[in-house]
Amino acid sequence: MPFISLEGIDGAGKTTHLQWIADYLREQGGTVVVTREPGGTPLGESLRALLLNEPMHIDTEALLMFAARCEHIAQIIAPALSRGEWVLSDRFTDASFAYQCGGRGIAESRLQVLEEWVQQGLQPDLTILFDVEVSIAHQRVRTHSDPDRFEQEQLDFFERVRAMYLRRASQYPARFRVVRTDQTIEAIRSELAAVLKPLSGN
Ligand code: TYD
């Protein structure tokens, strides 16, 4: 069964649509494992707490993202896929390229090495990129009461993150679908249904 990742800059609205997508897939008769990165396992959630709150070197940040991912694949993603279940992950490796390379400036060649090491060829079958202008996303995030290390970044950081996401979407058109989130919820859901329907085999 397919492995689907959801991506987008902070405030793009992906979390709003996650549960709806999971419900949609379940209605098609599948078993869906909903998970997230960084996180998804007890160790990964401990790493998430550090990554979102503790100041650290940018390389440490990138390495911990992939350490959490390694555990996530071994404990959750690979077993679920081999049981024939759907995996729906709130972020995956495109987030590392977007945030750590686009946002922080780490060379993509470094992450490509980690990607190969940790994933050994595993890639999502479908990546839905929720996209909206940074100014709109930023307004949504500003209302969060206790912003994490990423949410505290400035507009130019998110411009670079968004540009990298869009670059990857055009680099891997077979895997990516870009959904604009400055539309009504109904319009977004009908786009999502059109994207998901062919995968469900119904
Ligand atoms: P996010 O997915 O936005 O969760 P929430 O909606 O609960 O805030 O938070 C995860 C943060 O981690 C997000 O700001 C992006 C960042 N991140 C990276 O920088 N690199 C990665 O590889 C991943 C998976 C996430």
Residues whose N, C-alpha, C, O or C-beta is under 5 A from the ligand:
A	BS01	TYD	D10 T15 E37 P38 M65 R91 F92 A95 S96 Y99 F150
